[in-house]
Amino acid sequence: MAEDLRTVLKCVHCGTCRAYCPVFEELGWESTNARGRVLISHAILEGQEIDESIIKTIATCTTCGLCEEMCPAGATPPSVVESARKQLTGKGLQTEAQKGLAETTIEKGNPLGEEKSRLHWMEEQELPEKAEYVYFVGCMNSYRYPEVAKKTFELLKPYGVSPLSDEVCCGSPLERTGSDASELIEHNIRQIREMGAHTIITGCAGCYAALRKYYPDDLKIIHVAEFLADKIEALDIKKQDLVVSYHDPCHLGRSGGVYDAPRKLIEEATTLVEMASHHETSHCCGGGGGVRRGYPDLSLKIAERRISEMPEEAELLVTSCPLCRSNLEQACKKKIIDIVELL
């Protein structure tokens, strides 16, 4: 709480964040940009009375981090928002969407409510007892894009990489919306330790950020694009006569600083033309922070604004996050694919 207060006090109320917040661009209320949320978070920390409007203000942040990237004072509004969500949840103050998300994820092991095996896409279910490298598939690729999970594993398997036998959600959806994901996290850690793994590879930006933030520091966390970019010569990628654009996921780019590896793979396989905003200033897809689940109309508007930044000459859009893909597909007339599908 002391760290949250320090961050709150760093905010000089300059309003720079107003020019960058994707939610403020759509809703226009002062309470829906980082400055407004920081002030409201301060009030929550001080124990002021909370009403429905305050809950909505805190719940509509995508935690994309663009405000933090552009803040001249060095404030970190996304972490303040996540802490405020924890405070509200501790008081029993959650939106129905947040509550339902937590209940489903804990009960089913994933926020999608799926009951079938996460490894249903694997032809062979026999996994090694020991492996130094674990492929953390994630909920979205397991259930919404199993062809991506299968292709990713095909690329990783020659290097001794194995999935977990009983993977559950990484915990990101719960932790980012104010709930406790420790049960899920401990379940995954126990399996990772039993396998003797030292490196976790994932193709999901949300999983990547969560694994780095909530899992033991001695585990090396890398995105599949980073792993494959280091093996690019062995991949024997064929150059295609194709022009593509790339969407930087917030939790891989701004959160993790991973920009070069995906572009290295894309440029080996195709011709890349950048979106209007990219790298550190890339705009959010609109799906993160529980916004897709709780405020689908707002999420769609943010996705539409992001797609409008795609160059006309780009024949398709590439990304390295299944949640970004899923959200942007609502708004994009052109095809969107995962980066491994280029290889």
Disulfide bonds with the S-S distance in Angstrom:
none
